[in-house]
Each structure stands twice: as C-alpha cells, then as structure tokens.
C-alpha cells in the first residue's frame, strides 16, 4: 500500500518498507497503545491503524514537516492517532506518548498498556528527494542533512570544524575502509564544502573508477555524514532500552534498520534482553544474576523480498528484527 502526501506543494509517493512483516510481527491484541517512534509520513502507522481498529497510535518524529504531513495523513483515524514532534532518544518521550494516547482516547489516568513500539530508522523518501534538505548525492542543494531543520549544525558546518582523524574514523566506520584517509584529506583541503554537488565531486575525484563499488561512490560518504549530523547511532541503544521498558508484558519491539552499524546495535540489544548477558558456563547454575526479559521473534534479521525491492529500490538495505517482552526470568533462581 502507498499513500500520497503534499508538503509545500510537493506531491509525494510514500511506500512503507516491509509493511507486511511489520503487521505480521505486531502482537495479537485488540486494544492498547502502539508507538511509531519514527512516524515519517505515517505509512506504517496508516497500515497499523487499518489492521488494528481499536488501538491508539502515537507517532513521533523529529522532522517538523513530517509531523505536519503525518498528522494530515492520519486525520481519518479520529481519536485513535496523534503525532508528536520530538526525538525518539529524548528523555521522557515515550512517557509523553503514553499520556497523549490516554488523553485522545478519553481515559486520562488509566494504567498505560503499550503493546508495540516500532522504529523505522533512516531517511524517508521526501528527505532524500528534496534537494534543499541536502541528503541526496544525486541532487544539487545546500549541504544541510538535518532531520530537524529548526536546530543543530548542518553537515557543511560539521565538515568545517571536524578534525582529520575524526572524519577519517567516521568514513572508515561507514565502509570507506581503503579510501577513508584520502577522502578525509581531500574534503578538509576543500573546506568550506557548502553544497551536495561539491561534496559529490570531491568523492568522485578521490576514488578511481576501477575501484568503485556498485552505485554512486558518494553514497557511503553521505550516509556517514547524515548519521553523524543527526547522532543517529549515538543514542540508539539507550532509546531501544527505554522503548522496551515502557512495553507491557507481551508487548513487542520492532526495528527496521538500513545500516550495518544500526543493525549491530539492535542485534546486541535484543540478544542482551533475550539471554540477560549471562556468561556463566552452561553446565553450571548462573551466578552472575542475569535476568532474561525478552523472547527473540527473529533469530536473524529479515530482509525484503525481490518483489518489494523491484517496487521500491530503497528497501534493498532494510533489515528487520523483533522481540517480545516476557515476565522476567531470574537465571540464578533456576535449578
């Protein structure tokens, strides 16, 4: 399913990634609060609200334009949907979502029952396609890259002050192993870098054609900058832990990631919840006090099928994981 939304006169076709899998792994409940921690334009939220006619959904997004558009897209689900402006890693954001859900459902003060939290990490299609946002290496525009354009430094400002060593490490961590040093040196030598076109040209000039991966050579560089500017990985583990904490027993946490660094954090966080981090020998009783809090619903990350990738090429890098909250199991108490 897809939906169209307009922002400042722009007609946008938005296709939620792996929507079938998201619906499949949501909990089998009829009521409760669902939180879409990265609501975007409301693609997943719309699917969820249609599938679950009695749940209340709270969407969260740091992009003011996304909040406006998602609110409009979900207007048809009266008294069951609200969209908040904020970051999923903000202190108290999930508690704020619970209060908002209870208020719109006409039940303030009722004990909250959060049955699902969804994270769809990365950038939405509009942000990529709109040249002025600075996310695209294929469009000429200001090198901004902020998901929330009302605050923070732009990618251009970040590049203006970052050190060679820090930039090299950032590019290396995002896959530019062999050329991280050369790219960092060339970018710093060309400062100030103010447009997406300038940055793309620097990257193209730095990496020989014979050594380029499939696709545009600037893809990983732009991705690395976007993640740094928006601090997408820095607080991800904490945000996942907070989201899991607000879930009711039987509630589920679902995450779509598009970068290996993000997926590693999600995998590690989920495994810790599922095994308690116990390092004791399996042949002996647990002595470390580990507590199991979750049950993995996906042993390995799921990926989109060929049909979906053919329909939406941006889904190709998606990785999906899900975990269910259970009653705590204290390993030291087991025989």
C-alpha positions in Angstrom: 0.0 0.0 0.0 1.2 3.5 -0.7 -0.2 6.9 0.1 0.4 10.4 -1.4 1.1 13.4 0.8 1.8 17.0 -0.1 4.4 19.2 1.5 4.6 22.8 0.3 3.1 21.9 -3.0 5.2 18.8 -3.5 3.3 15.6 -4.4 5.0 12.7 -2.5 4.5 8.9 -3.1 5.4 7.2 0.2 5.8 3.4 0.3 6.4 2.0 3.8 9.2 -0.6 3.9 8.4 -4.2 4.8 4.9 -3.3 5.9 3.8 -6.9 5.6 6.4 -8.1 8.0 5.6 -5.2 10.4 2.0 -6.2 10.5 2.8 -9.9 10.9 5.1 -9.4 13.9 2.8 -7.0 15.8 1.3 -8.5 18.9 -2.1 -10.4 18.6 -4.1 -7.9 20.6 -7.3 -6.0 20.0 -6.5 -2.9 22.2 -3.6 -1.0 23.6 -1.2 1.8 22.7 1.1 1.5 19.7 4.0 3.9 19.4 5.6 4.6 16.0 8.9 6.2 17.2 9.9 7.4 13.7 6.5 8.0 12.1 7.7 9.8 8.9 4.7 10.5 6.7 2.6 7.8 8.5 2.9 5.0 6.0 3.4 2.2 8.6 1.0 4.0 11.0 -1.7 4.0 8.4 -1.3 0.3 7.8 -1.3 -0.5 11.5 -4.4 1.6 12.3 -6.3 0.0 9.4 -5.3 -3.5 10.6 -6.0 -2.8 14.3 -9.3 -0.8 14.5 -9.3 -0.4 18.3 -5.7 0.5 19.1 -4.5 4.1 19.8 -1.3 5.1 17.9 1.2 7.8 18.8 3.6 8.8 16.1 6.9 10.6 16.9 9.2 12.4 14.5 12.0 15.0 14.8 11.2 16.5 11.4 8.5 19.2 11.7 7.5 18.7 8.1 7.0 15.0 8.7 4.9 15.7 11.8 2.6 18.1 9.7 2.2 15.6 6.9 1.7 12.5 9.1 -0.9 14.4 11.1 -2.8 15.1 7.8 -2.4 11.5 6.5 -3.8 10.1 9.8 -6.6 12.5 10.1 -9.1 9.9 9.1 -8.4 7.9 12.2 -10.2 10.2 14.6 -9.5 9.8 18.4 -7.0 7.0 17.6 -3.9 8.8 16.3 -1.7 11.7 17.3 1.7 12.8 16.1 4.3 14.4 18.4 7.3 16.5 17.4 10.4 15.1 19.2 13.3 12.6 19.0 12.9 9.0 20.0 16.0 9.3 22.2 14.7 12.3 24.2 14.3 11.7 27.9 10.7 11.0 28.7 9.4 11.0 25.1 7.8 7.6 25.4 6.1 8.6 28.7 4.8 11.7 26.9 3.5 9.5 24.2 1.6 7.3 26.7 0.0 10.4 28.3 -1.1 11.7 24.9 -2.5 8.3 23.9 -4.6 8.1 27.0 -5.8 11.7 26.6 -7.0 11.3 23.0 -8.7 8.0 23.9 -10.6 9.8 26.7 -9.1 7.8 29.5 -6.6 10.1 31.3 -5.0 8.4 34.4 -5.7 4.9 33.2 -2.8 2.5 33.6 -0.9 2.5 30.3 -0.7 -0.6 28.1 1.9 -0.1 25.5 1.7 -3.2 23.3 4.1 -2.2 20.5 6.9 0.2 19.6 8.2 0.5 16.0 11.4 2.1 14.9 11.9 2.7 11.2 15.4 4.1 11.1 17.0 6.1 8.3 15.7 8.8 6.0 12.2 9.0 4.3 11.8 9.3 0.6 10.9 13.0 0.7 14.0 13.9 2.6 16.1 12.1 0.0 14.3 13.6 -3.0 14.1 17.2 -1.8 17.3 18.9 -2.9 17.1 21.6 -0.3 17.4 19.0 2.5 20.9 18.1 1.4 20.6 14.3 1.9 21.0 13.4 -1.8 24.3 13.0 -3.6 22.3 13.0 -6.9 20.7 16.4 -6.4 22.4 19.8 -6.1 21.5 21.7 -2.9 22.7 23.1 0.3 24.7 20.6 2.4 22.2 20.6 5.3 21.2 17.0 6.2 19.5 17.9 9.5 16.3 15.8 10.1 15.1 18.6 12.3 15.9 21.8 10.4 14.9 24.0 13.4 18.1 23.2 15.4 21.6 21.8 15.3 24.5 22.2 12.9 24.3 21.4 9.2 26.6 18.9 7.5 28.5 21.8 6.0 29.1 23.2 9.4 30.1 19.8 10.8 32.7 19.4 8.0 34.1 22.9 8.6 35.2 22.0 12.1 35.7 18.2 12.2 39.3 17.1 12.6 41.1 14.9 10.0 41.3 11.9 12.4 37.6 12.1 13.4 36.5 12.4 9.8 38.7 9.5 8.8 37.3 7.3 11.6 33.7 8.3 10.6 34.3 7.3 7.0 36.1 4.1 7.9 33.3 3.1 10.2 30.8 3.5 7.4 32.6 1.3 4.9 35.2 3.5 3.2 38.0 1.4 4.5 40.7 1.8 1.9 39.9 5.4 1.0 38.8 6.9 4.4 42.1 8.7 4.9 42.3 10.1 1.3 38.6 11.2 1.4 39.1 12.9 4.7 42.2 14.7 3.5 40.5 15.9 0.3 37.3 17.1 2.0 39.3 19.1 4.6 41.5 20.6 1.9 38.4 21.8 0.0 36.7 23.4 3.0 34.3 25.1 3.2 32.1 22.5 1.4 28.7 24.1 1.1 26.7 22.0 -1.4 25.9 18.4 -2.1 27.3 18.8 -5.6 30.7 20.0 -4.2 30.9 17.0 -1.9 29.9 14.5 -4.6 32.6 15.9 -6.9 35.3 15.6 -4.2 34.4 12.0 -3.6 34.3 11.2 -7.4 37.7 12.7 -7.8 39.2 10.8 -4.9 38.1 7.3 -5.7 39.3 5.7 -9.0 36.6 4.4 -11.3 38.2 1.0 -11.3 37.9 0.7 -7.5 34.3 2.0 -7.1 31.6 -0.2 -5.6 28.4 -0.7 -7.5 26.4 2.5 -7.3 27.5 6.1 -6.8 30.8 6.4 -4.9 29.4 9.2 -2.7 26.6 7.1 -1.2 28.5 5.9 1.9 30.1 9.3 2.5 26.6 11.0 2.5 25.3 8.2 4.7 28.2 8.7 7.2 27.6 12.4 7.4 23.9 12.1 7.8 24.3 9.7 10.7 26.9 12.0 12.4 24.9 15.2 12.0 21.8 13.6 13.4 23.5 11.5 16.0 21.5 8.5 14.8 23.7 5.8 16.3 25.0 7.6 19.5 21.8 7.2 21.5 20.2 4.3 19.6 20.9 1.6 22.2 19.5 3.8 25.1 16.4 4.6 23.0 15.8 0.9 22.4 16.2 0.1 26.1 13.7 2.9 27.0 11.2 1.7 24.4 11.4 -1.9 25.7 10.9 -0.6 29.3 7.6 1.0 28.6 6.2 -2.1 26.9 3.6 -4.2 28.8 4.3 -7.9 29.2 3.5 -9.5 25.8 4.3 -6.2 24.0 6.6 -6.2 21.1 9.5 -4.0 19.9 10.1 -3.9 16.1 13.0 -2.3 14.3 13.8 -1.6 10.7 17.4 -0.5 10.1 19.3 0.3 6.9 22.9 0.4 8.0 25.2 -2.3 9.4 26.1 -0.2 12.4 22.5 0.3 13.4 21.7 -3.4 12.9 24.6 -4.4 15.1 23.3 -2.2 17.9 19.8 -3.7 17.6 21.1 -7.2 17.4 23.3 -6.7 20.5 20.5 -5.0 22.4 18.0 -7.7 21.6 20.4 -10.5 22.5 21.1 -8.9 25.8 17.4 -8.8 26.6 17.0 -12.4 25.5 19.9 -14.0 27.4 20.4 -11.5 30.2 24.1 -11.2 29.2 24.9 -14.3 31.2 28.5 -15.5 30.7 28.3 -18.4 33.2 29.2 -21.9 31.9 26.1 -23.6 30.6 26.9 -26.7 32.6 26.7 -24.8 35.9 23.9 -22.7 37.6 24.0 -18.9 36.8 25.9 -17.0 39.4 26.1 -13.6 37.7 22.5 -12.5 38.4 21.4 -12.3 34.8 17.8 -11.6 34.0 16.0 -12.6 30.8 13.4 -10.0 29.8 12.6 -10.8 26.2 12.0 -13.5 23.6 13.5 -13.1 20.2 10.9 -13.3 17.4 13.5 -13.1 14.7 16.7 -15.1 15.3 18.3 -13.4 12.3 17.3 -10.2 10.6 14.7 -10.5 7.9 15.1 -8.7 4.6 12.7 -7.6 1.9 11.8 -9.9 -0.9 12.7 -9.4 -4.5 9.2 -8.2 -5.4 9.4 -5.4 -2.8 12.9 -4.3 -3.9 11.8 -4.2 -7.5 8.9 -2.0 -6.5 10.9 0.2 -4.1 14.7 0.0 -4.6 15.3 2.0 -1.3 14.1 -1.1 0.6 17.1 -3.1 -0.5 19.2 -2.4 2.5 16.5 -2.9 5.1 16.9 -5.3 8.0 14.0 -6.2 10.3 14.2 -7.5 13.9 11.5 -8.1 16.5 11.4 -9.1 20.2 8.6 -9.7 22.7 8.7 -8.7 26.3 8.1 -11.5 28.8 7.9 -11.9 32.5 11.4 -11.6 33.9 13.3 -14.9 34.3 16.0 -14.7 37.0 18.6 -17.3 36.0 20.0 -17.6 39.5 16.7 -19.0 40.7 16.5 -21.7 38.1 17.5 -25.2 39.1 
